[in-house]
Amino acid sequence: MSEHNENRRRDDDSINHSENDVYKLTPSRLSRHRSSLERRAYKDLLGDRRSKVRLTASGEPQPDRRVANRVANERLKKKTG
């Protein structure tokens, strides 16, 4: 019976230890995480270049074809896949 309790206590200790270590980052991972956050913040400051109206050669606004292109790409994937 005492061997069972000892094994159970070891299992509980390993669970507690792993739960505490889940939220700790090594210095290299912490550095990568920080640089990732900085990059994301910088990207959020930049505007979307596609949000500006594009003009054709004749000076008329060009239609936004992004959605149509995405649909065409999905259809092409389904045909080949």
DOTIKE-84882 format. One record per residue (C-alpha): x, y, z. Coordinates in Angstrom, 2 decimals, decimal comma. Layout:
BEGIN
PT	u	v	w
PT	X	Y	Z
...
END
This chain:
BEGIN
PT	u	v	w
PT	0,00	0,00	0,00
PT	2,80	2,44	0,82
PT	4,45	1,74	-2,56
PT	1,19	2,72	-4,25
PT	1,06	5,99	-2,28
PT	4,70	6,71	-3,10
PT	4,05	6,23	-6,84
PT	0,96	8,38	-6,62
PT	2,90	11,15	-4,85
PT	5,61	11,02	-7,56
PT	2,96	11,26	-10,26
PT	1,36	14,25	-8,51
PT	4,75	15,96	-8,21
PT	5,51	15,44	-11,88
PT	2,10	16,81	-12,84
PT	2,57	19,91	-10,67
PT	6,07	20,42	-12,00
PT	4,99	20,17	-15,64
PT	2,02	22,51	-15,08
PT	4,36	25,13	-13,64
PT	6,85	24,75	-16,49
PT	4,24	25,19	-19,20
PT	4,31	28,97	-18,89
PT	8,09	29,38	-18,68
PT	10,02	30,28	-21,83
PT	13,70	29,75	-22,40
PT	15,65	32,94	-23,14
PT	15,87	32,14	-26,86
PT	12,13	31,42	-27,13
PT	11,33	34,55	-25,14
PT	13,47	36,58	-27,54
PT	11,72	35,08	-30,56
PT	8,34	35,71	-28,97
PT	9,19	39,36	-28,28
PT	10,48	39,94	-31,81
PT	7,34	38,30	-33,21
PT	5,19	40,66	-31,16
PT	7,22	43,65	-32,35
PT	6,86	42,58	-36,00
PT	3,13	42,13	-35,58
PT	2,78	45,55	-33,97
PT	4,76	47,14	-36,79
PT	2,61	45,43	-39,43
PT	-0,51	46,73	-37,71
PT	0,83	50,27	-38,09
PT	1,24	49,87	-41,84
PT	-1,72	50,37	-44,13
PT	-3,03	47,87	-46,62
PT	-1,65	48,85	-50,02
PT	-4,62	47,20	-51,69
PT	-7,11	49,41	-49,86
PT	-6,22	52,33	-52,14
PT	-8,13	52,69	-55,38
PT	-6,14	51,57	-58,41
PT	-6,65	53,24	-61,73
PT	-6,64	51,74	-65,21
PT	-4,62	53,22	-68,07
PT	-7,65	55,35	-69,00
PT	-7,88	56,74	-65,45
PT	-10,97	54,80	-64,37
PT	-11,05	52,93	-61,06
PT	-10,00	49,32	-61,42
PT	-12,41	46,76	-59,88
PT	-11,15	44,80	-56,88
PT	-10,67	41,24	-58,13
PT	-9,27	39,70	-54,95
PT	-12,46	37,81	-54,05
PT	-12,97	36,60	-57,62
PT	-9,34	35,43	-57,77
PT	-9,70	33,51	-54,51
PT	-12,82	31,75	-55,77
PT	-11,10	30,87	-59,05
PT	-8,08	29,48	-57,15
PT	-10,30	27,30	-54,95
PT	-12,13	25,93	-57,99
PT	-8,81	25,16	-59,66
PT	-7,59	23,32	-56,53
PT	-10,76	21,20	-56,46
PT	-10,39	20,25	-60,13
PT	-6,75	19,20	-59,76
PT	-7,10	17,68	-56,27
END
